[in-house]
């Protein structure tokens, strides 16, 4: 009855111990190189340096990658003075400040031949995010940018246009 069993290409008879394969040739598995190890130590070292440098650049431009999202959030919260916009601006401002205070710990992650440039780009990117937060504070009116903001006897700036209910008055 065993002779009537249909044998497939992948069928292996485990009852035949010590006998050769029945003429079926199997392809070598992927990555198998006839029992020899490929000597790739030089390639491995170069790849490692490339990966370390790429990771260092990812850390350096990390704040710039977050900038478009922060700009969109700042656009969506508007310029009204309420708790939510102030919280978002505060998080956007204090994040780069905390990062710059921890710069010594972060700078240890920069390795490779371009470590100095990467550190400079990292600092510049955090200062740019901080500048965007300061600009948002300015547009919300939270920064004293006019002399009438801190001198009591000066009058406030007079608006040149007023808009009320869809009508334009000058």
C-alpha positions in Angstrom: 0.0 0.0 0.0 2.9 2.3 0.6 3.9 2.0 -3.1 0.5 3.4 -4.1 1.0 6.7 -2.2 1.5 9.5 -4.6 4.9 11.0 -4.0 5.4 14.7 -4.4 8.7 16.6 -5.1 8.8 17.7 -1.6 8.1 14.3 -0.1 10.9 12.9 2.0 10.7 9.3 3.2 12.1 9.3 6.7 12.1 5.5 6.9 15.1 5.3 4.5 18.0 6.1 6.8 21.4 6.2 5.5 20.3 5.9 1.9 21.0 8.5 -0.7 18.3 10.8 -2.0 16.1 9.2 -4.6 17.5 11.3 -7.4 15.6 14.5 -6.4 17.8 17.6 -6.2 16.8 20.3 -3.9 17.8 23.9 -4.4 20.1 25.4 -1.8 18.3 27.7 0.7 18.6 31.5 0.3 21.9 32.8 1.6 23.6 29.4 1.6 27.0 29.5 -0.2 28.2 25.9 -0.4 29.5 25.7 3.2 31.8 28.7 2.8 31.7 31.9 4.8 31.9 35.1 2.8 34.7 37.3 4.1 33.2 40.7 4.3 34.9 42.4 7.2 36.0 45.4 5.2 32.5 45.9 3.8 31.0 45.4 7.3 33.3 48.2 8.7 32.3 50.7 6.0 28.7 49.9 6.4 28.9 50.4 10.1 30.5 53.8 9.6 27.8 54.8 7.1 25.0 53.7 9.4 26.5 55.6 12.4 26.9 58.7 10.3 23.3 58.4 9.0 21.9 57.9 12.5 23.9 61.0 13.7 22.4 63.0 10.9 18.9 61.8 11.8 19.4 63.0 15.3 20.8 66.4 14.1 17.9 67.2 11.8 15.2 65.8 14.2 13.9 69.2 15.3 13.6 70.3 11.6 11.5 67.2 10.9 9.1 68.3 13.6 8.9 71.9 12.5 6.2 71.4 9.8 3.9 69.6 12.3 4.5 72.4 14.8 3.7 75.1 12.3 0.5 73.3 11.4 -0.5 73.1 15.0 0.3 76.7 15.6 -1.8 77.6 12.7 -4.7 75.5 13.9 -4.7 76.9 17.5 -5.1 80.5 16.2 -4.0 83.7 17.9 -6.5 83.9 20.7 -5.3 84.0 24.2 -6.7 81.0 26.0 -5.3 78.0 27.8 -4.9 75.6 24.8 -2.8 78.0 22.5 -0.7 79.0 25.5 0.0 75.4 26.4 1.0 74.6 22.8 3.3 77.6 22.5 4.8 76.7 25.9 5.5 73.1 24.8 7.0 74.4 21.6 9.2 76.8 23.4 10.3 74.7 26.4 11.1 71.6 24.3 14.1 73.2 22.5 15.2 74.9 25.7 15.3 71.6 27.6 17.1 70.0 24.6 19.7 72.7 24.5 20.3 72.4 28.3 20.9 68.6 27.8 23.2 69.2 24.8 26.2 67.6 26.4 24.4 64.3 26.8 23.0 64.5 23.3 26.3 65.5 21.7 27.8 62.2 22.7 25.5 60.5 20.1 27.2 62.4 17.3 29.9 60.2 15.8 31.8 60.1 12.6 33.8 62.6 10.6 31.0 65.2 10.4 30.2 65.4 14.1 31.0 69.1 14.3 28.7 70.0 11.5 26.0 67.8 12.9 26.2 69.5 16.3 26.0 72.9 14.6 22.9 71.8 12.6 21.3 70.4 15.8 21.8 73.7 17.7 20.6 75.7 14.7 17.5 73.6 14.3 16.5 74.0 17.9 17.1 77.7 17.8 14.8 77.9 14.7 12.0 76.0 16.5 12.5 78.5 19.4 12.3 81.4 17.0 9.0 80.1 15.6 7.6 79.8 19.2 8.7 83.4 19.9 7.0 84.6 16.7 3.8 82.9 17.7 4.0 84.6 21.1 4.5 87.9 19.3 1.4 87.3 17.0 -0.7 86.4 20.1 0.4 89.7 21.8 2.2 88.0 24.6 5.6 89.7 24.0 6.1 93.4 24.9 7.3 94.6 21.5 6.0 98.1 21.6 7.1 100.9 23.9 3.6 101.4 25.1 3.7 97.9 26.5 6.1 98.8 29.3 5.8 102.6 29.6 2.6 103.5 31.4 2.2 107.1 30.2 2.4 106.3 26.5 -0.8 105.6 24.7 -1.5 102.3 23.0 -1.2 102.1 19.3 -4.4 103.1 17.5 -5.7 100.6 14.9 -6.2 102.0 11.5 -8.9 99.6 10.4 -11.9 98.2 12.2 -14.0 95.3 11.0 -17.4 94.7 12.5 -19.9 92.1 11.3 -18.8 92.0 7.7 -18.8 95.7 7.2 -15.5 97.6 6.7 -15.1 100.9 8.4 -12.1 103.3 8.1 
